[in-house]
C-alpha cells in the first residue's frame, strides 16, 4: 500500500543519496574510477522506478525525486561537486538527460506500472553495463555519427536490456513477456548505437516506452 507522500519522498531521497554515498565510498575505499562509480549510481537510481510504483499513489509526487535530479545532475556536470558521479565525457549532458526521461515516462505511463518500469530497464541496466564491458573488453569497434561503440558492448546492451525488461514486465504484469522484451531490447540497442552527444539517455527510454506501448496496444 502506498505511504503518505512526504514519507515516500523522504524514503526516496534517502535511497538515492544512500546510493550516491555508496558510490563515493567505493571510489575512495577501492579506488574505482568515476566512470565505474557513475554507472553504479546510474543503475541504483534507475531502479528507483520500482520503488516509485510501490511507494506513491500519485504521479505528481513520484516524479519529484527525478525532477530534482535534473537540477542536481546539471550542477554536478557544471561544477563537478560529486566525484563519484563525474563523467569523463564533459562535452555532453547525458547525466541530465536521464532524469528528464524519467520524469516524462513517469508522467505518461504512471497508470501502466509494468510499462513504466520496463521502459527504463534498457537504460538502467543495458546502457550502464554496455559501457563497462565495452571499455574493458571491447575489441571490435564501430563508429556511427562520430560516436564509437564496440560490438561487445552492444551485445551486452541487448542481452541485459532483454533480461531486465523481461523481468520487469513479467514480475509486474504476471505474464511472460519474452517477445516484448526482445523487441524492446533490439530497438534500444539500435538507438544506443547511433545516438551521439549523450542523447541515448533521452532516446533509449523514449524508444523503449514507445515500443512497449505499441506492443501492449
PLY file of the C-alpha trace (Angstrom):
ply
format ascii 1.0
element vertex 217
property float x
property float y
property float z
element edge 216
property int vertex1
property int vertex2
end_header
0.00 0.00 0.00
1.40 3.46 -0.89
2.73 5.53 2.00
1.99 9.14 2.81
3.61 11.29 0.10
6.01 13.03 2.47
7.27 9.78 3.96
7.58 8.31 0.46
9.61 11.33 -0.63
11.84 11.02 2.43
12.49 7.36 1.70
13.06 8.05 -2.00
15.62 10.79 -1.45
17.20 8.74 1.33
17.62 5.80 -1.03
19.12 7.91 -3.83
21.57 9.74 -1.58
22.50 6.45 0.09
23.41 5.04 -3.34
25.42 8.17 -4.18
27.21 7.79 -0.84
27.89 4.13 -1.59
29.35 5.10 -4.96
31.59 7.69 -3.33
32.60 5.12 -0.72
33.59 2.65 -3.43
35.63 5.35 -5.17
37.58 6.18 -2.02
37.82 2.72 -0.47
38.55 0.59 -3.52
39.96 3.27 -5.78
37.39 2.74 -8.53
37.34 5.41 -11.20
34.41 7.79 -11.53
33.30 6.09 -14.76
32.66 2.88 -12.78
31.04 4.53 -9.76
28.88 6.70 -12.02
27.48 3.55 -13.64
26.87 2.03 -10.20
24.86 5.12 -9.23
23.16 5.13 -12.63
21.84 1.59 -12.07
20.84 2.24 -8.47
18.96 5.41 -9.36
17.33 3.75 -12.36
15.90 1.13 -10.02
14.05 3.94 -8.25
11.31 3.29 -10.82
10.45 0.07 -8.97
10.36 1.91 -5.65
8.21 4.69 -7.07
5.37 2.50 -8.27
5.04 0.92 -4.83
5.63 3.96 -2.61
3.47 6.58 -4.32
-0.18 6.65 -5.30
0.07 9.77 -7.48
2.45 10.53 -10.35
2.87 14.16 -9.25
4.70 13.00 -6.12
6.61 10.19 -7.79
8.28 12.48 -10.30
9.61 14.90 -7.65
12.89 13.00 -6.98
13.90 12.57 -10.67
12.85 16.19 -11.33
15.12 17.33 -8.51
17.99 15.36 -10.01
17.69 17.19 -13.28
18.98 20.23 -11.39
21.39 18.28 -9.16
22.97 16.48 -12.11
23.24 19.71 -14.08
25.07 21.41 -11.20
27.34 18.40 -10.85
28.02 18.40 -14.61
28.90 22.09 -14.45
30.93 22.15 -11.23
31.96 18.51 -10.61
30.85 18.50 -6.97
30.18 14.77 -6.63
33.32 12.98 -7.76
31.60 9.57 -7.87
29.16 10.95 -10.46
31.61 12.98 -12.53
31.83 11.84 -16.13
34.97 11.90 -18.23
32.72 12.99 -21.12
32.15 16.57 -20.06
31.08 17.62 -23.53
27.53 16.28 -23.20
24.64 16.41 -20.75
23.92 12.69 -20.67
23.58 12.59 -16.88
20.96 15.34 -17.09
19.02 13.72 -19.91
18.32 10.50 -17.97
16.24 12.11 -15.17
14.39 14.12 -17.84
13.42 10.80 -19.45
12.47 9.51 -16.02
10.08 12.40 -15.41
8.39 12.11 -18.81
7.92 8.34 -18.56
6.52 8.53 -15.02
4.05 11.15 -16.22
2.96 9.26 -19.33
2.96 5.67 -18.07
2.04 6.03 -14.41
-1.18 4.04 -14.88
0.75 1.18 -16.51
3.48 0.19 -13.99
4.90 -2.76 -15.99
5.48 -0.50 -19.00
6.84 2.33 -16.84
9.47 0.16 -15.19
10.14 -1.95 -18.27
10.82 1.05 -20.48
13.52 2.31 -18.11
15.34 -1.01 -17.77
17.33 -0.87 -21.05
18.83 2.46 -20.00
19.28 1.38 -16.38
20.99 -1.98 -16.92
21.74 -2.36 -20.60
23.38 1.00 -21.23
25.29 1.09 -17.96
26.86 -2.35 -18.27
27.42 -1.99 -22.02
29.72 0.93 -21.26
31.61 -1.03 -18.59
32.06 -4.11 -20.83
32.88 -2.02 -23.89
35.63 -0.09 -22.13
37.19 -3.13 -20.50
36.74 -5.89 -23.06
35.66 -4.18 -26.26
37.90 -5.21 -29.17
35.67 -4.80 -32.23
34.72 -1.17 -32.53
32.49 0.73 -34.95
31.64 4.41 -35.33
28.27 5.95 -36.16
27.71 9.73 -36.31
31.00 10.34 -34.57
30.27 8.03 -31.60
32.38 4.90 -31.24
30.90 1.73 -29.78
32.08 -1.87 -29.56
30.29 -5.00 -30.70
30.95 -6.50 -27.28
29.29 -3.51 -25.61
26.33 -3.59 -27.99
25.83 -7.32 -27.36
25.87 -6.62 -23.62
23.37 -3.82 -24.17
20.99 -6.18 -25.97
21.29 -9.07 -23.52
20.96 -7.02 -20.34
18.17 -4.90 -21.81
16.22 -8.00 -22.79
16.73 -9.70 -19.43
15.91 -6.68 -17.25
12.91 -5.69 -19.38
11.58 -9.25 -19.34
11.92 -9.43 -15.55
10.17 -6.08 -15.05
7.29 -6.91 -17.38
6.84 -10.47 -16.16
7.06 -9.74 -12.43
4.80 -6.69 -12.54
2.22 -7.99 -15.01
2.26 -11.69 -14.21
2.58 -12.52 -17.90
5.61 -13.98 -19.65
6.82 -11.14 -21.87
9.74 -12.66 -23.78
8.75 -11.31 -27.20
8.12 -7.77 -25.94
11.43 -7.77 -24.07
13.38 -8.93 -27.13
11.79 -6.36 -29.43
12.36 -3.58 -26.91
15.96 -4.64 -26.36
16.59 -4.66 -30.11
15.19 -1.18 -30.55
17.06 0.16 -27.53
20.36 -1.36 -28.71
19.98 0.14 -32.17
19.18 3.59 -30.81
22.06 3.44 -28.32
24.44 2.58 -31.15
23.58 5.61 -33.29
22.91 8.37 -30.72
25.73 10.90 -30.27
26.36 13.50 -27.51
24.73 11.57 -24.70
21.34 11.71 -26.41
20.91 7.98 -25.86
19.90 8.89 -22.30
16.84 10.52 -23.83
16.21 8.35 -26.84
16.68 4.85 -25.40
13.94 5.27 -22.75
11.71 7.06 -25.28
12.02 4.32 -27.91
11.66 1.60 -25.27
8.46 3.20 -23.94
7.07 3.64 -27.46
7.76 0.02 -28.43
6.26 -1.35 -25.25
3.16 0.84 -25.61
2.68 -0.31 -29.21
3.20 -3.96 -28.31
0.74 -3.71 -25.43
-1.92 -1.94 -27.51
0 1
1 2
2 3
3 4
4 5
5 6
6 7
7 8
8 9
9 10
10 11
11 12
12 13
13 14
14 15
15 16
16 17
17 18
18 19
19 20
20 21
21 22
22 23
23 24
24 25
25 26
26 27
27 28
28 29
29 30
30 31
31 32
32 33
33 34
34 35
35 36
36 37
37 38
38 39
39 40
40 41
41 42
42 43
43 44
44 45
45 46
46 47
47 48
48 49
49 50
50 51
51 52
52 53
53 54
54 55
55 56
56 57
57 58
58 59
59 60
60 61
61 62
62 63
63 64
64 65
65 66
66 67
67 68
68 69
69 70
70 71
71 72
72 73
73 74
74 75
75 76
76 77
77 78
78 79
79 80
80 81
81 82
82 83
83 84
84 85
85 86
86 87
87 88
88 89
89 90
90 91
91 92
92 93
93 94
94 95
95 96
96 97
97 98
98 99
99 100
100 101
101 102
102 103
103 104
104 105
105 106
106 107
107 108
108 109
109 110
110 111
111 112
112 113
113 114
114 115
115 116
116 117
117 118
118 119
119 120
120 121
121 122
122 123
123 124
124 125
125 126
126 127
127 128
128 129
129 130
130 131
131 132
132 133
133 134
134 135
135 136
136 137
137 138
138 139
139 140
140 141
141 142
142 143
143 144
144 145
145 146
146 147
147 148
148 149
149 150
150 151
151 152
152 153
153 154
154 155
155 156
156 157
157 158
158 159
159 160
160 161
161 162
162 163
163 164
164 165
165 166
166 167
167 168
168 169
169 170
170 171
171 172
172 173
173 174
174 175
175 176
176 177
177 178
178 179
179 180
180 181
181 182
182 183
183 184
184 185
185 186
186 187
187 188
188 189
189 190
190 191
191 192
192 193
193 194
194 195
195 196
196 197
197 198
198 199
199 200
200 201
201 202
202 203
203 204
204 205
205 206
206 207
207 208
208 209
209 210
210 211
211 212
212 213
213 214
214 215
215 216
